[in-house]
Amino acid sequence: MAKIKYYYDTKTLSYKRIKLSKLEKTKRFSYFIFSSAIIGLIMIVTFFQFFDSPKEKRLINEINHLVNQYEIVDNKMSKIELVLDDIQKRDDNIYRTIFEADPIPTSIRKQGFGGINRYKELEGYSNSKIMIETSAKIDQITKQLYLQSKSFDEIIDLTKDKLSMLASIPAIQPVSNKDLKRMASGYGYRIHPIYKTRKMHAGMDFSAKTGTEIYATGNGTINKVRRSKKGYGNYVEINHGYGYKTLYAHMSKSIVKQGQKVKRGEVIGYVGNTGTSVAPHLHYEVIKNGKKIDPVNFYYNDLSTHEYSKMIEICSQNNQSFD
């Protein structure tokens, strides 16, 4: 119940009741409401300035949880990068080496993304740095995994072709020479038999009687059949594929023709003394990707470890070649 207020009238020397008009009552009520609202607003602002609301506390907890998850993901990505790096090294240095495939350049494996800013929508936040770094790392790993997957697809294709490759790569001696007594001269600088000067001898000479059988050292296609009184004399060149070719020079006779398919161990001709040659022998060359290389590394199907060591010793002698 509202209190009744009085005032003392000095003229009548008596107390009289205070009566407020409706306007004054309205003004006083409005002042009260306004003052209460201002005080309430100040209290609310002050409270939220120093204390978090339940909703804010929940959001802060969620943000902290997400940041922790980003850090966990980032750590896992770093471990995945180490594993992926090891896989890439094995791919380049083992698998591709076995199948004689060129390694994938690091510049391609580690190549980034060009063009527009892919992470612009992640900018402007308090945790933008970790979000952008983690997203970039995931994108990079995803790209590397895709590239590695394609590489393994290629390795699988090479594996399927491995048997054909093994049958094609030169792997036996071109003449029957188990006792190694017919090895005349090896690969390297040797004394030329005619000019008597040191000259690069880009093959191996096998001394043998005229008419001795000459064998294809790997599966392939006859690439050249030539007859000449100079240089290599009568010679045959076989294209084995996979970057390999072999050349058989100074033949007395060849029994194959250009374009013919031959198998390893198949007779392709006979030892002779044609062209620039000082005695009956076979001059044998191995060519890889257009470069003449030492044939001594391609007799693993024919020789034991002891025989191979003996051949290396004979080939290393700085003697005179036969051509």
Rosetta blueprint (number, residue, H / E / L):
1 M L
2 A L
3 K L
4 I L
5 K L
6 Y E
7 Y E
8 Y E
9 D E
10 T L
11 K L
12 T L
13 L L
14 S E
15 Y E
16 K E
17 R E
18 I L
19 K L
20 L L
21 S L
22 K H
23 L H
24 E H
25 K H
26 T H
27 K H
28 R H
29 F H
30 S H
31 Y H
32 F H
33 I H
34 F H
35 S H
36 S H
37 A H
38 I H
39 I H
40 G H
41 L H
42 I H
43 M H
44 I H
45 V H
46 T H
47 F H
48 F H
49 Q H
50 F H
51 F L
52 D L
53 S L
54 P H
55 K H
56 E H
57 K H
58 R H
59 L H
60 I H
61 N H
62 E H
63 I H
64 N H
65 H H
66 L H
67 V H
68 N H
69 Q H
70 Y H
71 E H
72 I H
73 V H
74 D H
75 N H
76 K H
77 M H
78 S H
79 K H
80 I H
81 E H
82 L H
83 V H
84 L H
85 D H
86 D H
87 I H
88 Q H
89 K H
90 R H
91 D H
92 D H
93 N H
94 I H
95 Y H
96 R H
97 T H
98 I H
99 F L
100 E L
101 A L
102 D L
103 P L
104 I L
105 P L
106 T H
107 S H
108 I H
109 R H
110 K L
111 Q L
112 G L
113 F L
114 G L
115 G L
116 I L
117 N L
118 R L
119 Y L
120 K H
121 E H
122 L H
123 E L
124 G L
125 Y L
126 S L
127 N L
128 S H
129 K H
130 I H
131 M H
132 I H
133 E H
134 T H
135 S H
136 A H
137 K H
138 I H
139 D H
140 Q H
141 I H
142 T H
143 K H
144 Q H
145 L H
146 Y H
147 L H
148 Q H
149 S H
150 K H
151 S H
152 F H
153 D H
154 E H
155 I H
156 I H
157 D H
158 L H
159 T H
160 K H
161 D L
162 K H
163 L H
164 S H
165 M H
166 L H
167 A H
168 S H
169 I L
170 P L
171 A L
172 I L
173 Q L
174 P L
175 V L
176 S L
177 N L
178 K L
179 D L
180 L L
181 K L
182 R L
183 M E
184 A E
185 S E
186 G L
187 Y L
188 G E
189 Y E
190 R E
191 I E
192 H L
193 P L
194 I L
195 Y L
196 K L
197 T L
198 R E
199 K E
200 M E
201 H E
202 A L
203 G L
204 M E
205 D E
206 F E
207 S E
208 A L
209 K L
210 T L
211 G L
212 T L
213 E E
214 I E
215 Y E
216 A L
217 T L
218 G L
219 N L
220 G E
221 T E
222 I E
223 N E
224 K E
225 V E
226 R E
227 R L
228 S L
229 K L
230 K L
231 G L
232 Y L
233 G L
234 N E
235 Y E
236 V E
237 E E
238 I E
239 N E
240 H E
241 G E
242 Y L
243 G L
244 Y E
245 K E
246 T E
247 L E
248 Y E
249 A E
250 H E
251 M E
252 S E
253 K E
254 S E
255 I L
256 V L
257 K L
258 Q L
259 G L
260 Q L
261 K E
262 V E
263 K L
264 R L
265 G L
266 E L
267 V E
268 I E
269 G E
270 Y E
271 V E
272 G E
273 N L
274 T L
275 G L
276 T L
277 S L
278 V L
279 A L
280 P L
281 H E
282 L E
283 H E
284 Y E
285 E E
286 V E
287 I E
288 K E
289 N L
290 G L
291 K E
292 K E
293 I E
294 D L
295 P H
296 V H
297 N H
298 F H
299 Y L
300 Y L
301 N L
302 D L
303 L L
304 S L
305 T H
306 H H
307 E H
308 Y H
309 S H
310 K H
311 M H
312 I H
313 E H
314 I H
315 C H
316 S L
317 Q L
318 N L
319 N L
320 Q E
321 S L
322 F L
323 D L
